[in-house]
Amino acid sequence: EYPRRFLLADGERAVLVTPEEIQRAESARNYVVVHARGERFVQRGTLDELQSRLDPNHFARMNRSQIVNLDFVEEMI
């Protein structure tokens, strides 16, 4: 069972997003930058932690520092 929504902090506000709204996530040292709804949300944690909470049928680890939502992939080179 995977979470249906994530609480992403952005400064003084927090936003609830569904996994379907997450386009990609990238590691930034001790943080994860989540790209969703055309915004960037910087979260404390690791990419491994986030990946364990995302459905592998919809999200894939592209390399050591990025996870992508496969629904947003249009082209691969």
FENTA-V472723 format. One record per residue. N is the residue number from 1. SS is DSSP state (helix for helix, strand for strand, loop for the rest). PSI is psi in degrees with one decimal (* if undefined). Layout:
n:N ss:SS psi:PSI
n:N ss:SS psi:PSI
//
This chain:
n:1 ss:loop psi:126.5
n:2 ss:loop psi:151.3
n:3 ss:loop psi:144.1
n:4 ss:loop psi:-20.1
n:5 ss:loop psi:153.1
n:6 ss:strand psi:140.4
n:7 ss:strand psi:112.7
n:8 ss:strand psi:125.9
n:9 ss:strand psi:145.7
n:10 ss:strand psi:91.7
n:11 ss:loop psi:-120.5
n:12 ss:loop psi:-5.0
n:13 ss:strand psi:159.7
n:14 ss:strand psi:140.5
n:15 ss:strand psi:135.7
n:16 ss:strand psi:125.8
n:17 ss:strand psi:149.9
n:18 ss:loop psi:158.1
n:19 ss:helix psi:-32.3
n:20 ss:helix psi:-23.3
n:21 ss:helix psi:-14.3
n:22 ss:strand psi:120.3
n:23 ss:strand psi:-45.5
n:24 ss:strand psi:168.4
n:25 ss:strand psi:145.1
n:26 ss:strand psi:149.1
n:27 ss:strand psi:147.6
n:28 ss:strand psi:79.5
n:29 ss:loop psi:-113.8
n:30 ss:loop psi:15.5
n:31 ss:strand psi:163.4
n:32 ss:strand psi:130.0
n:33 ss:strand psi:115.4
n:34 ss:strand psi:126.5
n:35 ss:strand psi:115.4
n:36 ss:strand psi:144.2
n:37 ss:loop psi:28.6
n:38 ss:loop psi:12.6
n:39 ss:strand psi:166.0
n:40 ss:strand psi:132.2
n:41 ss:strand psi:121.1
n:42 ss:strand psi:119.8
n:43 ss:strand psi:140.5
n:44 ss:strand psi:132.3
n:45 ss:loop psi:-170.0
n:46 ss:loop psi:161.1
n:47 ss:helix psi:-35.7
n:48 ss:helix psi:-42.6
n:49 ss:helix psi:-45.9
n:50 ss:helix psi:-44.3
n:51 ss:helix psi:-37.1
n:52 ss:helix psi:-18.0
n:53 ss:loop psi:-1.6
n:54 ss:loop psi:142.6
n:55 ss:loop psi:119.2
n:56 ss:loop psi:-11.0
n:57 ss:loop psi:-16.6
n:58 ss:loop psi:-17.3
n:59 ss:strand psi:140.7
n:60 ss:strand psi:144.6
n:61 ss:strand psi:116.8
n:62 ss:strand psi:-35.4
n:63 ss:strand psi:-168.6
n:64 ss:loop psi:-22.1
n:65 ss:loop psi:6.5
n:66 ss:strand psi:140.8
n:67 ss:strand psi:138.8
n:68 ss:strand psi:150.3
n:69 ss:strand psi:117.0
n:70 ss:helix psi:-22.9
n:71 ss:helix psi:-18.9
n:72 ss:helix psi:-6.0
n:73 ss:loop psi:122.4
n:74 ss:loop psi:-26.9
n:75 ss:loop psi:145.8
n:76 ss:loop psi:137.7
n:77 ss:loop psi:*
//
